[in-house]
């Protein structure tokens, strides 16, 4: 998978898959993607938007990209 292809796909108003979005977030967090490529993807997303599935995949990928804390003991089950 190449980031260039993901940017091109979003530029062309196509829907990104869960795997593509996870690839972007994982590699961005690990520092494997240059800033200018992330900027290009963000511009394509800004111009063409994201559908509900893409937003869900992005949110999940971001939430799972780092350490998480279980606060259930403090606040109980919030769901």
SEMARKE-48389 format. One record per residue: residue in one letter; x, y, z of N, C-alpha, C, O in turn. Coordinates in pm, whole numbers, plus 32768, in hexadecimal, padded with zeros to 4 digits. Example, Ala and Ser with C-alpha at 12.3 -4.5 7.8 and 13.67 -1.06 7.14 Angstrom:
2
+------+-------+--------+------+--------+---------+------+-------+--------+------+-------+--------+------+
: type : neast : nnorth :  nup : caeast : canorth : caup : ceast : cnorth :  cup : oeast : onorth :  oup :
+------+-------+--------+------+--------+---------+------+-------+--------+------+-------+--------+------+
:    A :  8527 :   7DC7 : 830C :   84CE :    7E3E : 830C :  8528 :   7EB6 : 830C :  8590 :   7EB4 : 834E :
:    S :  8505 :   7F1F : 82C4 :   8557 :    7F96 : 82CA :  850A :   8003 : 8313 :  853D :   8072 : 8324 :
+------+-------+--------+------+--------+---------+------+-------+--------+------+-------+--------+------+
# end
This chain:
79
+------+-------+--------+------+--------+---------+------+-------+--------+------+-------+--------+------+
: type : neast : nnorth :  nup : caeast : canorth : caup : ceast : cnorth :  cup : oeast : onorth :  oup :
+------+-------+--------+------+--------+---------+------+-------+--------+------+-------+--------+------+
:    X :  8055 :   7F8C : 8000 :   8000 :    8000 : 8000 :  805A :   807C : 8000 :  80BE :   8082 : 8048 :
:    X :  8035 :   80DE : 7FAE :   8081 :    815B : 7FA7 :  8027 :   81D1 : 7FC9 :  7FB4 :   81D7 : 7F9E :
:    X :  805D :   822E : 8016 :   800F :    82A3 : 803B :  7FE8 :   82F5 : 7FC0 :  7F7B :   832E : 7FBB :
:    X :  8040 :   82F9 : 7F5E :   8021 :    8342 : 7EE3 :  7F9D :   8311 : 7EA6 :  7F4B :   8361 : 7E79 :
:    X :  7F8A :   828E : 7EA4 :   7F0F :    8255 : 7E6B :  7E95 :   827B : 7EBE :  7E29 :   8291 : 7E87 :
:    X :  7EA5 :   8282 : 7F42 :   7E36 :    82A8 : 7F9A :  7E13 :   833A : 7F83 :  7D9D :   835D : 7F7B :
:    X :  7E76 :   838F : 7F78 :   7E5E :    841D : 7F5C :  7E17 :   842D : 7ED5 :  7DB6 :   8478 : 7EC9 :
:    X :  7E47 :   83E7 : 7E72 :   7E0B :    83ED : 7DEC :  7D7A :   83BE : 7DEF :  7D24 :   83F9 : 7DAD :
:    X :  7D5F :   8355 : 7E39 :   7CD8 :    831F : 7E43 :  7C79 :   8386 : 7E81 :  7C0B :   839A : 7E4F :
:    X :  7CA5 :   83C6 : 7EED :   7C50 :    842A : 7F2E :  7C41 :   84A5 : 7ED6 :  7BD7 :   84E3 : 7ED2 :
:    X :  7CAD :   84CA : 7E91 :   7CA7 :    853B : 7E34 :  7C3C :   8524 : 7DCA :  7BF8 :   8581 : 7D9E :
:    X :  7C2E :   84A5 : 7DA0 :   7BCE :    8481 : 7D38 :  7B44 :   8462 : 7D70 :  7AF1 :   8426 : 7D2C :
:    X :  7B2B :   848B : 7DED :   7AA9 :    8480 : 7E2F :  7A7C :   83F1 : 7E45 :  7A05 :   83D3 : 7E45 :
:    X :  7ADC :   8397 : 7E58 :   7ABC :    830C : 7E75 :  7ABE :   82F5 : 7F0B :  7AF6 :   8345 : 7F57 :
:    X :  7A81 :   8288 : 7F36 :   7A75 :    8268 : 7FC4 :  7AEF :   8218 : 7FF0 :  7B17 :   81B7 : 7FAF :
:    X :  7B2A :   8242 : 8061 :   7B9C :    81FB : 8098 :  7B6D :   8185 : 80EC :  7B07 :   818D : 8131 :
:    X :  7BB6 :   8118 : 80E5 :   7B93 :    80A1 : 8133 :  7BC7 :   80AE : 81C2 :  7C1B :   8103 : 81E0 :
:    X :  7B95 :   8058 : 8217 :   7BC4 :    8054 : 82A1 :  7C5A :   803A : 82A5 :  7CA3 :   8079 : 82F3 :
:    X :  7C89 :   7FDE : 8253 :   7D17 :    7FBB : 8250 :  7D6D :   8032 : 8225 :  7DDA :   8048 : 825B :
:    X :  7D3D :   807F : 81C3 :   7D88 :    80F4 : 8194 :  7D92 :   815E : 8201 :  7DFC :   8199 : 8217 :
:    X :  7D24 :   8176 : 8246 :   7D24 :    81D9 : 82B0 :  7D7C :   81AC : 8324 :  7DC7 :   81FC : 835C :
:    X :  7D75 :   812D : 8348 :   7DCB :    80F8 : 83B3 :  7E5E :   8102 : 838A :  7EB4 :   811F : 83DE :
:    X :  7E7C :   80EA : 830D :   7F05 :    80F6 : 82DA :  7F38 :   8184 : 82EC :  7FA8 :   8199 : 831A :
:    X :  7EE5 :   81E6 : 82C8 :   7F0C :    8272 : 82D3 :  7F28 :   8296 : 8365 :  7F90 :   82CF : 8384 :
:    X :  7ECC :   8276 : 83BE :   7EDA :    829D : 844A :  7F51 :   8256 : 848A :  7FA1 :   8295 : 84CF :
:    X :  7F5F :   81D4 : 8472 :   7FCE :    8189 : 84AD :  8054 :   81C1 : 8481 :  80AD :   81D6 : 84D3 :
:    X :  8063 :   81DB : 8400 :   80E2 :    820B : 83CD :  80FB :   829E : 83EF :  816E :   82C8 : 83FB :
:    X :  8092 :   82EB : 83FE :   80A2 :    8376 : 8428 :  80D3 :   837A : 84B8 :  8130 :   83C5 : 84D8 :
:    X :  8096 :   832D : 850F :   80BC :    832A : 859C :  814C :   82F8 : 85AC :  8195 :   8328 : 8603 :
:    X :  8174 :   8299 : 855A :   81FB :    8262 : 8562 :  8264 :   82BB : 851F :  82DC :   829C : 8524 :
:    X :  8239 :   8328 : 84E0 :   8296 :    8385 : 84A1 :  82C9 :   8356 : 841A :  8331 :   8385 : 83EB :
:    X :  8280 :   82FB : 83DA :   82AB :    82C5 : 835A :  8277 :   8312 : 82E1 :  8298 :   82F1 : 826F :
:    X :  8225 :   8377 : 82F8 :   81EA :    83C3 : 828B :  8216 :   8455 : 8298 :  8206 :   8491 : 8302 :
:    X :  824D :   848E : 822E :   8276 :    851A : 8232 :  81FE :   8579 : 8242 :  818F :   855A : 8215 :
:    X :  8216 :   85EB : 8282 :   81AC :    864D : 8299 :  8166 :   8678 : 8219 :  80EC :   868B : 8218 :
:    X :  81B2 :   8687 : 81AC :   8175 :    86B9 : 8130 :  8110 :   8654 : 80F7 :  80AF :   867C : 80B7 :
:    X :  8127 :   85D3 : 810F :   80C6 :    8570 : 80DE :  8048 :   8570 : 8134 :  7FD9 :   8563 : 8100 :
:    X :  8058 :   8580 : 81B6 :   7FE3 :    858B : 820E :  7F94 :   8608 : 81E8 :  7F19 :   8606 : 81E5 :
:    X :  7FDB :   8676 : 81CD :   7F98 :    86F1 : 81A4 :  7F48 :   86DE : 8124 :  7ED9 :   8712 : 8117 :
:    X :  7F7F :   8694 : 80C6 :   7F39 :    8679 : 8048 :  7EBA :   8627 : 8060 :  7E52 :   8643 : 8025 :
:    X :  7EC4 :   85C4 : 80B6 :   7E4D :    8573 : 80D5 :  7DE3 :   85C6 : 811C :  7D6D :   85BB : 80FE :
:    X :  7E0E :   8619 : 817B :   7DAE :    866D : 81C3 :  7D69 :   86CD : 8162 :  7CF1 :   86E6 : 8170 :
:    X :  7DB2 :   8703 : 8102 :   7D74 :    875D : 809F :  7D0E :   8712 : 804B :  7CA1 :   8746 : 8030 :
:    X :  7D2F :   8698 : 8021 :   7CD0 :    8648 : 7FD2 :  7C54 :   8629 : 8024 :  7BE4 :   862B : 7FEF :
:    X :  7C66 :   860C : 80A5 :   7BF3 :    85F2 : 80FC :  7BA1 :   8671 : 8110 :  7B26 :   866C : 810E :
:    X :  7BE4 :   86E0 : 8122 :   7B9E :    875F : 8134 :  7B49 :   8780 : 80B9 :  7AD6 :   87AA : 80C6 :
:    X :  7B80 :   876D : 8043 :   7B39 :    878F : 7FC8 :  7AC9 :   872D : 7FA8 :  7A62 :   8755 : 7F71 :
:    X :  7ADC :   86AC : 7FC8 :   7A7C :    8645 : 7F9E :  7A2E :   8605 : 8010 :  79D2 :   85B8 : 7FF7 :
:    X :  7A52 :   8623 : 808A :   7A09 :    85F0 : 80FD :  7A21 :   855C : 8115 :  7A6A :   8519 : 80CB :
:    X :  79E1 :   852B : 817F :   79E6 :    849D : 81A1 :  7957 :   8471 : 81C1 :  7908 :   84BD : 81F9 :
:    X :  7938 :   83F5 : 819C :   78B3 :    83C3 : 81BD :  78B3 :   838E : 824D :  791B :   838F : 8290 :
:    X :  7841 :   8362 : 827C :   7834 :    8335 : 8308 :  7890 :   82BF : 8327 :  78CB :   82BA : 8393 :
:    X :  789D :   8261 : 82CA :   78F5 :    81EF : 82E2 :  7987 :   821B : 82EF :  79CE :   81EE : 8348 :
:    X :  79B2 :   8273 : 8297 :   7A3B :    82A5 : 829C :  7A56 :   82ED : 8320 :  7ABF :   82DB : 835D :
:    X :  79F6 :   833D : 834C :   7A06 :    8385 : 83CA :  7A0D :   8324 : 8440 :  7A59 :   833A : 849F :
:    X :  79BE :   82BB : 843A :   79C2 :    8256 : 84A4 :  7A49 :   8210 : 84A5 :  7A84 :   81FE : 850F :
:    X :  7A7A :   81E8 : 842F :   7AFD :    81A6 : 8427 :  7B6C :   8203 : 8459 :  7BC7 :   81D6 : 849F :
:    X :  7B64 :   8282 : 8435 :   7BC9 :    82E3 : 845F :  7BC7 :   82F4 : 84F7 :  7C30 :   82F4 : 8538 :
:    X :  7B51 :   8302 : 852F :   7B44 :    8313 : 85BF :  7B79 :   829A : 8609 :  7BC3 :   82A8 : 866B :
:    X :  7B55 :   8222 : 85DB :   7B86 :    81A7 : 861B :  7C1E :   819C : 8610 :  7C60 :   8179 : 8672 :
:    X :  7C54 :   81B9 : 859B :   7CE5 :    81AF : 8587 :  7D2E :   8212 : 85E1 :  7D96 :   81F1 : 861A :
:    X :  7CF9 :   828A : 85ED :   7D38 :    82EE : 8643 :  7D2F :   82C5 : 86D6 :  7D90 :   82D1 : 8720 :
:    X :  7CBB :   8293 : 86FF :   7CA9 :    826A : 878B :  7D04 :   81F6 : 87B0 :  7D31 :   81EB : 8822 :
:    X :  7D1F :   819F : 8750 :   7D71 :    8129 : 876B :  7E05 :   813E : 8748 :  7E52 :   80DF : 874A :
:    X :  7E2B :   81B8 : 8728 :   7EB4 :    81D2 : 86FB :  7F16 :   81E7 : 876E :  7F8F :   81EA : 8758 :
:    X :  7EE6 :   81F4 : 87E4 :   7F3D :    820C : 8856 :  7F0F :   81C0 : 88D0 :  7EBD :   8165 : 88C7 :
:    X :  7F45 :   81E6 : 8941 :   7F1E :    81A7 : 89BE :  7E90 :   81D2 : 89E2 :  7E67 :   8242 : 89C5 :
:    X :  7E47 :   8179 : 8A20 :   7DC1 :    8199 : 8A4F :  7DB8 :   817E : 8AE4 :  7E03 :   812D : 8B1B :
:    X :  7D5D :   81C3 : 8B23 :   7D4A :    81B2 : 8BB3 :  7CBB :   8184 : 8BCC :  7C5E :   81B2 : 8B8B :
:    X :  7CAB :   8129 : 8C2B :   7C28 :    80FD : 8C54 :  7C00 :   814F : 8CCF :  7C3A :   813F : 8D3A :
:    X :  7B9F :   81A6 : 8CBF :   7B71 :    81FD : 8D2A :  7AF1 :   81CA : 8D6A :  7AAF :   8213 : 8DB4 :
:    X :  7ACD :   814F : 8D4E :   7A50 :    8118 : 8D81 :  7A4B :   811A : 8E19 :  79E0 :   8130 : 8E53 :
:    X :  7ABD :   8104 : 8E5C :   7ABF :    8106 : 8EEE :  7A9C :   8190 : 8F25 :  7A60 :   819A : 8F90 :
:    X :  7AC0 :   81F7 : 8EDD :   7AA4 :    8280 : 8F0C :  7A17 :   82AD : 8EEC :  79D4 :   82EC : 8F3F :
:    X :  79E9 :   828D : 8E74 :   796A :    82C3 : 8E45 :  78FF :   8259 : 8E2C :  788E :   827C : 8E07 :
:    X :  791E :   81DC : 8E3E :   78BE :    8172 : 8E1F :  78B4 :   815E : 8D8A :  78FB :   819E : 8D3D :
:    X :  785D :   8105 : 8D62 :   7849 :    80E9 : 8CD4 :  77FC :   815D : 8C95 :  778C :   817B : 8CBE :
:    X :  7838 :   819D : 8C32 :   77F9 :    8213 : 8BF5 :  77AB :   81F4 : 8B77 :  7774 :   824E : 8B38 :
:    X :  77A7 :   8177 : 8B52 :   775F :    8153 : 8AD8 :  76D4 :   8123 : 8AF8 :  7688 :   8100 : 8A9D :
+------+-------+--------+------+--------+---------+------+-------+--------+------+-------+--------+------+
# end
